[in-house]
């Protein structure tokens, strides 16, 4: 599954790099993240792949920090979760659930 997700991300990033719209685009990081997710990643959703539905994609969402860090979670630009609507928090608000991919 991770190999297929890597292929989706690589293919989407290549399309972004070839996108004539962004070659002279004046945009900040969050604009790029949103454009990439909506223009390219959403189109890769397929019921037969690791990215099955748009609800697996998170923009500016929390992910767990490694043990020993002061904060239990940190925000990341773009995350792909295993299932729709996932977050890093369990029912006790502990950051324990990990995404399939983090794009920063």
C-alpha positions in Angstrom: 0.0 0.0 0.0 2.8 2.5 0.9 4.4 1.9 -2.5 1.2 2.8 -4.3 0.8 5.9 -2.1 4.4 6.9 -3.0 3.5 6.6 -6.7 0.4 8.7 -6.2 2.4 11.4 -4.4 5.2 11.4 -6.9 2.8 11.5 -9.9 0.9 14.4 -8.4 4.1 16.3 -7.6 5.3 15.8 -11.2 2.0 17.2 -12.5 2.4 20.2 -10.1 5.9 20.8 -11.4 4.6 20.8 -15.0 1.6 23.0 -14.3 2.0 26.2 -16.3 -0.3 28.1 -13.9 2.2 27.9 -11.1 5.3 28.7 -13.0 4.8 32.4 -12.5 2.5 32.2 -9.5 2.9 34.5 -6.6 1.6 32.4 -3.7 2.5 31.5 -0.1 3.1 28.0 1.2 -0.4 27.4 2.3 -1.7 28.4 -1.1 0.6 25.8 -2.7 -0.5 23.1 -0.3 -4.2 23.9 -1.0 -3.7 24.0 -4.8 -1.7 20.8 -4.8 -4.3 18.9 -2.7 -7.3 20.1 -4.5 -5.9 20.2 -8.0 -3.9 17.0 -8.0 -4.4 14.7 -5.0 -8.2 14.7 -5.1 -8.1 13.5 -8.6 -6.1 10.4 -7.4 -8.8 9.2 -5.1 -9.9 5.7 -6.1 -11.9 3.1 -4.2 -9.2 0.5 -5.1 -6.2 2.5 -3.9 -4.7 3.7 -0.7 -6.2 7.1 -1.2 -9.8 6.1 -1.4 -11.6 9.3 -0.6 -11.0 13.1 -0.1 -11.7 12.8 3.6 -8.3 11.1 4.1 -6.5 14.3 3.1 -5.8 16.7 5.9 -4.4 20.2 5.5 -2.7 21.8 8.5 -3.6 19.0 10.9 -2.0 17.6 14.0 0.3 14.5 14.0 2.0 12.8 17.0 5.4 13.9 18.0 8.1 11.3 18.8 8.4 10.4 22.5 10.3 12.9 24.6 9.1 16.1 22.9 7.4 18.8 25.0 4.3 18.8 22.9 2.5 15.6 22.1 1.5 16.8 18.6 2.5 19.2 15.9 0.7 20.6 12.9 1.8 19.5 9.4 1.0 21.0 6.0 -0.6 18.0 4.3 -1.4 14.5 5.7 -2.9 11.4 4.3 -4.8 9.3 6.8 -5.5 5.6 6.6 -9.3 6.2 6.7 -11.7 9.1 6.1 -11.9 11.5 9.0 -9.0 10.2 11.0 -7.1 12.4 13.4 -4.0 11.8 15.5 -6.0 11.8 18.8 -7.5 8.9 20.5 -10.7 9.0 22.8 -8.5 10.3 25.7 -7.1 13.1 23.6 -3.7 11.5 23.4 -1.8 11.9 20.1 -1.4 8.3 19.1 -2.8 7.7 15.6 -0.3 8.1 12.8 -1.0 9.1 9.2 0.1 7.1 6.1 2.0 10.1 4.8 3.1 13.5 5.8 4.0 16.1 3.1 5.8 19.1 4.5 
